[in-house]
Amino acid sequence: MTPDIFSPDNDGTADFATIDYNFPSPGYVANITIFNASVRPVRYLQRNALSGIRGYYRWDGLADKKGKLPQGIYIIYTEIYNAEGKKKQFKNVIVLARRY
């Protein structure tokens, strides 16, 4: 996941959080949920998204209803699985920065 701190202010620098993936074979499905520091879900970025072998998902710093989220620390929880029963979970921390 890059970068560690992002600022979705459309200045062309670190406007998105990018979650890169590289799987050994096709057929993996991803669920990605963004939680705030109080561990409440604020965005369901992907739900049962069929992923290719290589690619990425982007978070624009918005909540599910496309409202701006406040600056702060967020947790990106990713769960992947495939039809063969392979399953993994990942937790990453990211900082959303805003100019006021």
C-alpha positions as CSV (number, residue, x, y, z in Angstrom):
1,M,0.0,0.0,0.0
2,T,1.3,3.4,-0.9
3,P,1.8,6.0,0.3
4,D,1.8,5.9,4.1
5,I,0.3,9.4,4.2
6,F,-2.0,10.7,1.4
7,S,-3.8,13.9,0.9
8,P,-6.8,13.8,-1.5
9,D,-6.7,17.5,-2.4
10,N,-6.3,17.1,-6.2
11,D,-2.8,18.8,-6.2
12,G,-1.3,15.8,-8.1
13,T,0.7,14.6,-5.2
14,A,-0.4,11.5,-3.2
15,D,-4.1,12.1,-4.0
16,F,-5.0,8.4,-3.6
17,A,-4.1,5.5,-1.4
18,T,-3.1,2.6,-3.7
19,I,-3.4,-1.0,-2.8
20,D,-1.3,-3.1,-5.2
21,Y,-1.7,-6.9,-5.5
22,N,0.2,-9.7,-7.3
23,F,-1.4,-13.1,-7.0
24,P,0.2,-16.4,-8.1
25,S,-2.8,-17.4,-10.2
26,P,-6.1,-15.9,-11.4
27,G,-9.4,-16.3,-9.5
28,Y,-8.7,-14.4,-6.2
29,V,-11.6,-12.4,-4.8
30,A,-11.0,-9.3,-2.6
31,N,-13.0,-7.5,0.1
32,I,-11.5,-4.2,1.3
33,T,-13.0,-2.2,4.1
34,I,-11.7,1.1,5.5
35,F,-12.1,1.7,9.2
36,N,-11.6,4.9,11.2
37,A,-9.5,5.1,14.3
38,S,-12.6,4.1,16.4
39,V,-12.7,0.9,14.3
40,R,-16.0,1.8,12.6
41,P,-16.3,1.0,8.9
42,V,-16.4,4.2,6.8
43,R,-16.0,2.7,3.3
44,Y,-16.5,-0.6,1.7
45,L,-13.9,-0.1,-1.0
46,Q,-14.4,-3.6,-2.6
47,R,-16.9,-6.3,-2.0
48,N,-16.3,-9.7,-3.6
49,A,-14.2,-8.1,-6.4
50,L,-12.8,-10.6,-8.8
51,S,-9.1,-9.7,-9.1
52,G,-6.7,-10.3,-11.9
53,I,-3.2,-11.7,-11.4
54,R,-1.7,-8.2,-11.0
55,G,-3.3,-4.8,-10.4
56,Y,-4.4,-2.3,-7.8
57,Y,-7.3,-0.7,-6.0
58,R,-7.5,3.0,-5.1
59,W,-9.1,4.8,-2.2
60,D,-9.9,8.5,-2.8
61,G,-10.3,9.4,0.9
62,L,-14.1,9.5,0.6
63,A,-16.7,7.6,2.7
64,D,-19.3,5.2,1.3
65,K,-21.7,8.1,0.6
66,K,-18.9,10.0,-1.1
67,G,-18.6,12.5,1.7
68,K,-15.2,13.8,2.7
69,L,-13.7,12.0,5.7
70,P,-11.8,14.0,8.3
71,Q,-8.0,13.8,8.5
72,G,-6.7,11.1,10.7
73,I,-5.5,7.5,11.0
74,Y,-7.4,4.8,9.1
75,I,-7.1,1.0,8.9
76,I,-7.4,-0.7,5.6
77,Y,-8.6,-4.3,6.2
78,T,-8.1,-6.6,3.2
79,E,-9.4,-10.1,2.9
80,I,-8.6,-12.3,-0.1
81,Y,-9.7,-15.8,-1.0
82,N,-10.0,-18.1,-3.9
83,A,-12.2,-21.1,-4.9
84,E,-9.5,-23.5,-3.6
85,G,-10.0,-22.3,-0.1
86,K,-6.9,-20.2,0.2
87,K,-7.7,-17.2,2.4
88,K,-5.6,-14.3,3.9
89,Q,-6.3,-11.1,5.8
90,F,-4.1,-8.0,6.0
91,K,-4.4,-4.9,8.1
92,N,-2.6,-1.7,7.1
93,V,-2.6,1.7,8.7
94,I,-2.7,4.9,6.6
95,V,-2.9,8.6,7.4
96,L,-5.3,10.8,5.6
97,A,-4.1,14.4,5.6
98,R,-6.2,17.5,4.7
99,R,-5.4,21.2,4.2
100,Y,-7.7,23.5,6.0
